[in-house]
Amino acid sequence: MKWKFGAVCLWFGCMAILLPARGAETNTAVARVGVYDSRAVVYAWFTSDTNMAKLKAEVAAAQAAKASGNDAKFKELSTALRAKQDQIHREVFSTAPAEEAMAEIKNRIPEIEKAAGVSDLVSKWDVRLSGDYKGAEQVDVTGQLVRAFITPTDKQLKMIESVIKSQPLPLDKCNELIKSGQI
């Protein structure tokens, strides 16, 4: 009977020693997450040579459809251009995600994460920061993402700084302004 009591005490003693160590292991591994201002990233993407070339081609296609009298095609292309412009306004003036911009550099994201020493990239407006990444160290990677699209000129840097310093419009207010033609 004494040996059973001793074995149980030994087992509990070992568990008391091991469990806190395991808990400490998981709690001390604080994640680092790369946080960015999506508005600045979208501005950089929008002004990039690659995007400007695409936009120029889309506008030229709409103008060619109009010039050839293809009203249906012109209307289709014009509607698509307007929808794209509205989405960019949501992304630059409000907190809509920078999905198209981030998709364009998806192959470069691992190298950006590695260089910044982070496990993931998240917009500073993303609700996951208060959930999935709560307690994670936040590393600002806005500049790295901007430079993935452009080498900013002085004018672009001023615009990016202005965007970052400003408060974003609430998404519903931005949609209201778009609908009324104010932006």
C-alpha positions, 0 to 999 in steps of 0.5 A: 500500500505504501508503494502505491501511495508513493507512486501516486505522489511521484506521478503527481509530483512529476505532473506538477513539474512538467505541466507548468513547463509545457504551459510556459512553452506555449505562452512564451512563444509570442507571435510577430505579425506584420501589420500594414495600412492597407490604404497606403498599400492600395495607393502604391499599387494603384500608382504602380507602372504595372497597374497604370498600364492595365488601367490605360489599356482598359480605358483605351478598350472602352474608348475604342468600343465607343469610337466603333459604335459598339455601345453595349461593349462601351457600357460594359467596359465603362461600368467595369471601370466605374466599379473598379474606381469605386472599389479603389476609393473604398480601399484608399479612403476607408478600410476595405481590404487591399485584396487585388493589390495583395494578390498581385504580390502574393509570390513576394509575400513570403520574402517580405514576411521573412525579412520582417521576421513575421509569421503573417501580414494583416491590415491594421483594420482587420478584426483578426488583430483583436482576435487571432493575433491578440497579444502578438507583437505587431511590426509595421510592414507598410513601407515594405509593401509600398516598395513592393509596388513602387519606389515612391517619389517625394510627391508619392511619399507625401501622399502616403504620409497624408493617407497614413496620418488621416483617419479612414472613413467608416465604410458605410460613409464612404459608400454613401459618398461614392453613391452620391458622386462626392468621391 
